[in-house]
C-alpha cells in the first residue's frame, strides 16, 4: 500500500494480439497511478505483440516473454505469480477499459466486505470496430452467484474480474486439470470469501473471430462431466486445505 492507496496489479496474458493490444494498454495505463503495475505474460507470439508492448517504454509494464505454455490458463498463472499489488485485476489483450473501471475497483475494495474478495464487473459487448452488439455481458450469461449454478455453467468471465491478494495466495498454484482460470478463481472465492457482481459497466468486451472464448461454449456431454468433476474436486480440496491452515 502506497500513501494509503492499495496498489493495483493488472495481469494480462497475450498471444498474437497485435491488432488490439495497443488500444487496450492505452485504456489501462491512463487510469493507473505511478505505483500500479501491468504484468504481461506472452505465450509464444509470432506477430508484433511483444514489440508493441515494449514500444510503450512505460516502467509500470512488466513483460515476461519467451514463454511456451500454449495455454491461456497457465499463461495467466505466470502473470499472476509476478503480481505484487493488493488488488489483482485480470485483463484480456483485445478489450477496452472504460474510464470508470479503476475508480469502481478502488471504491469496492475500500469497503472490502471480506479479505478474500472478488468482484465481477459488467460491460458492453462490442464487435471488432467497437460497435455495441450487446448492452450487457451479465445479461448474455445470466450472471450471478451460486456455487452449484457456476459449477454447471460458469458466469465468472475473466476480463470482468478483480480480486484481493489474499484470494490469490490461496488460488495459486492452479491445478493442472482446471478448464479455465476464471471459473477457478470465482468459485474458490465463493467457498472461502465473498463475491459480488457489480452492475456498473466498466469494459468494452470485444468479440471477434480471434476471440478465445464465446458465450455458452458447448462441449460433448462426457467432456462437460469431466470438466465439472475436476473443477469441483480441486475446489473442495483447496478449500479444505485452506480451512486446515486457518485453524493452525
Legacy VTK file of the C-alpha trace (Angstrom):
# vtk DataFile Version 3.0
C-alpha trace
ASCII
DATASET POLYDATA
POINTS 248 float
0.000 0.000 0.000
1.445 3.378 -1.045
0.267 6.642 0.516
-2.848 4.905 1.777
-3.808 3.669 -1.703
-3.875 -0.024 -2.473
-1.545 -0.993 -5.297
-3.231 -2.480 -8.363
-1.628 -5.265 -10.392
-3.226 -5.680 -13.815
-2.447 -9.167 -15.117
-2.691 -9.828 -18.834
-1.960 -12.911 -20.924
-1.058 -12.246 -24.568
-0.620 -14.339 -27.671
-0.572 -12.854 -31.186
-2.568 -9.831 -30.061
-1.035 -7.151 -32.275
-4.419 -5.977 -33.663
-5.824 -4.647 -30.405
-3.115 -4.684 -27.719
-2.100 -1.027 -28.169
-5.669 0.200 -27.746
-6.146 -1.936 -24.649
-2.930 -0.837 -22.958
-3.699 2.815 -23.644
-7.096 2.427 -21.985
-5.490 0.798 -18.927
-2.361 2.871 -18.365
-4.228 6.170 -18.453
-6.181 5.172 -15.339
-3.406 3.696 -13.213
-1.285 5.509 -10.654
2.530 5.662 -10.913
2.790 2.933 -8.267
0.492 0.428 -10.022
1.737 -2.214 -12.446
0.730 -4.084 -15.591
2.167 -7.586 -15.708
2.051 -9.183 -19.140
2.902 -12.802 -19.838
3.335 -13.505 -23.544
2.839 -17.047 -24.791
4.825 -17.675 -27.970
3.594 -14.707 -30.011
4.838 -14.733 -33.601
3.472 -11.311 -34.571
4.371 -7.808 -33.312
2.664 -8.124 -29.915
5.884 -8.005 -27.884
7.312 -5.120 -29.942
4.159 -3.074 -29.410
4.273 -3.693 -25.650
7.943 -2.717 -25.431
7.226 0.371 -27.520
5.283 1.950 -24.647
8.520 2.372 -22.655
6.385 2.521 -19.512
8.126 1.383 -16.298
4.803 0.156 -14.950
4.726 -2.589 -17.619
6.500 -5.774 -16.577
6.785 -8.175 -19.510
7.513 -11.888 -19.313
8.335 -13.092 -22.831
9.610 -16.235 -24.478
7.079 -18.456 -22.712
5.846 -21.695 -24.288
2.751 -22.588 -22.257
0.380 -22.776 -25.248
-2.346 -22.401 -22.628
-4.267 -19.273 -21.545
-4.709 -20.807 -18.075
-1.028 -21.172 -17.315
-0.089 -18.047 -19.231
-2.338 -16.126 -16.827
-0.884 -18.038 -13.898
2.584 -16.896 -14.929
1.445 -13.263 -14.830
-0.345 -13.714 -11.516
2.736 -15.212 -9.876
4.552 -11.937 -10.558
1.853 -9.641 -9.152
2.823 -7.555 -6.110
-0.320 -5.474 -5.607
-3.057 -5.695 -3.001
-5.713 -5.678 -5.760
-5.377 -8.019 -8.747
-7.255 -7.191 -11.952
-7.480 -9.533 -14.934
-7.329 -8.158 -18.455
-7.717 -9.644 -21.915
-5.477 -8.385 -24.707
-8.242 -7.220 -27.009
-10.816 -5.397 -24.880
-11.050 -1.716 -23.895
-11.342 -0.412 -20.346
-13.878 2.353 -19.878
-12.686 5.428 -17.991
-14.511 4.463 -14.791
-13.047 0.994 -14.338
-10.202 1.695 -11.913
-12.345 4.106 -9.881
-15.045 1.441 -9.499
-12.468 -1.136 -8.433
-10.855 1.165 -5.874
-14.248 2.099 -4.460
-15.287 -1.517 -3.988
-12.021 -2.556 -2.375
-12.096 0.354 0.066
-15.257 -1.176 1.548
-13.805 -4.735 1.394
-16.553 -6.928 2.925
-14.142 -9.871 3.269
-10.377 -10.235 2.992
-10.963 -12.943 0.365
-12.981 -10.814 -2.028
-13.725 -10.966 -5.753
-15.862 -8.746 -7.944
-17.163 -9.231 -11.480
-17.994 -6.031 -13.355
-20.442 -5.748 -16.224
-19.644 -4.299 -19.626
-20.806 -3.759 -23.178
-20.255 -6.432 -25.825
-18.692 -4.906 -28.956
-17.509 -6.071 -32.356
-14.093 -5.557 -33.942
-14.875 -1.894 -34.633
-16.094 -1.290 -31.051
-19.697 -1.054 -32.127
-22.019 -2.231 -29.365
-23.678 -5.548 -30.196
-24.799 -6.360 -26.667
-25.876 -3.986 -23.892
-24.687 -6.231 -21.060
-22.253 -9.107 -20.569
-24.217 -10.139 -17.483
-27.468 -10.423 -19.435
-25.779 -12.589 -22.059
-24.528 -15.090 -19.493
-27.289 -14.854 -16.865
-24.637 -13.747 -14.365
-24.953 -14.326 -10.663
-23.513 -16.011 -7.610
-24.069 -19.600 -6.561
-21.627 -22.479 -6.270
-23.749 -25.146 -7.951
-25.023 -22.702 -10.574
-21.487 -21.845 -11.617
-20.183 -25.376 -11.462
-22.849 -26.229 -14.017
-22.229 -23.194 -16.234
-19.528 -20.653 -15.329
-20.502 -16.964 -15.065
-17.167 -15.662 -13.814
-15.743 -14.143 -17.008
-12.031 -13.439 -16.621
-11.891 -9.964 -18.161
-14.587 -8.820 -15.705
-12.738 -9.875 -12.545
-10.787 -8.115 -9.796
-9.851 -9.733 -6.508
-7.813 -9.429 -3.343
-4.229 -10.503 -2.803
-5.453 -12.812 -0.038
-7.547 -14.776 -2.554
-4.596 -15.057 -4.930
-2.471 -16.501 -2.146
-4.986 -19.365 -1.830
-5.653 -19.788 -5.561
-2.035 -20.375 -6.594
-0.786 -22.681 -7.900
-3.516 -23.544 -10.395
-4.458 -27.238 -10.522
-3.376 -28.914 -13.746
-6.828 -30.093 -14.810
-8.966 -26.960 -14.438
-10.590 -25.857 -17.688
-10.109 -22.106 -17.192
-8.605 -19.771 -14.619
-11.659 -17.534 -14.231
-14.033 -20.263 -13.060
-11.370 -21.454 -10.615
-10.936 -18.002 -9.071
-14.634 -17.171 -8.881
-15.720 -20.486 -7.441
-12.855 -20.630 -4.958
-13.830 -17.222 -3.624
-17.418 -18.397 -3.242
-16.104 -21.101 -0.900
-13.601 -19.093 1.147
-14.810 -15.495 0.984
-17.241 -13.092 -0.684
-18.042 -12.426 -4.334
-20.059 -9.615 -5.872
-21.488 -8.910 -9.333
-21.221 -5.165 -9.962
-23.829 -3.858 -12.402
-21.836 -0.800 -13.426
-20.336 -1.235 -16.891
-16.579 -0.769 -16.976
-15.380 -2.519 -20.138
-15.898 -2.978 -23.859
-15.757 -6.752 -24.271
-14.613 -7.329 -27.828
-15.933 -10.387 -29.646
-14.294 -11.259 -32.948
-13.069 -14.177 -34.997
-9.897 -14.495 -32.953
-11.558 -14.492 -29.541
-10.555 -17.411 -27.366
-13.946 -17.639 -25.700
-17.546 -17.378 -26.811
-20.792 -17.119 -24.942
-22.097 -20.528 -23.958
-19.494 -22.820 -25.471
-20.995 -26.287 -25.621
-18.878 -29.394 -25.181
-19.693 -33.047 -25.589
-21.566 -34.442 -22.539
-18.644 -36.539 -21.308
-16.308 -33.562 -21.619
-18.723 -31.398 -19.637
-18.976 -34.005 -16.904
-15.190 -34.322 -16.713
-14.695 -30.530 -16.566
-17.231 -30.144 -13.779
-15.924 -33.096 -11.811
-12.313 -31.905 -11.784
-13.266 -28.328 -11.022
-15.402 -29.401 -8.048
-12.762 -31.881 -6.890
-9.932 -29.347 -6.837
-12.113 -26.614 -5.349
-13.160 -28.755 -2.401
-9.596 -29.966 -1.875
-8.173 -26.416 -1.877
-10.987 -25.189 0.395
-10.290 -27.974 2.885
-6.551 -27.249 2.831
-7.279 -23.578 3.490
-9.611 -24.444 6.363
-6.921 -26.590 7.981
-4.307 -23.836 7.687
-6.731 -21.293 9.133
-7.184 -23.402 12.247
-3.470 -23.858 12.895
LINES 1 249
248 0 1 2 3 4 5 6 7 8 9 10 11 12 13 14 15 16 17 18 19 20 21 22 23 24 25 26 27 28 29 30 31 32 33 34 35 36 37 38 39 40 41 42 43 44 45 46 47 48 49 50 51 52 53 54 55 56 57 58 59 60 61 62 63 64 65 66 67 68 69 70 71 72 73 74 75 76 77 78 79 80 81 82 83 84 85 86 87 88 89 90 91 92 93 94 95 96 97 98 99 100 101 102 103 104 105 106 107 108 109 110 111 112 113 114 115 116 117 118 119 120 121 122 123 124 125 126 127 128 129 130 131 132 133 134 135 136 137 138 139 140 141 142 143 144 145 146 147 148 149 150 151 152 153 154 155 156 157 158 159 160 161 162 163 164 165 166 167 168 169 170 171 172 173 174 175 176 177 178 179 180 181 182 183 184 185 186 187 188 189 190 191 192 193 194 195 196 197 198 199 200 201 202 203 204 205 206 207 208 209 210 211 212 213 214 215 216 217 218 219 220 221 222 223 224 225 226 227 228 229 230 231 232 233 234 235 236 237 238 239 240 241 242 243 244 245 246 247
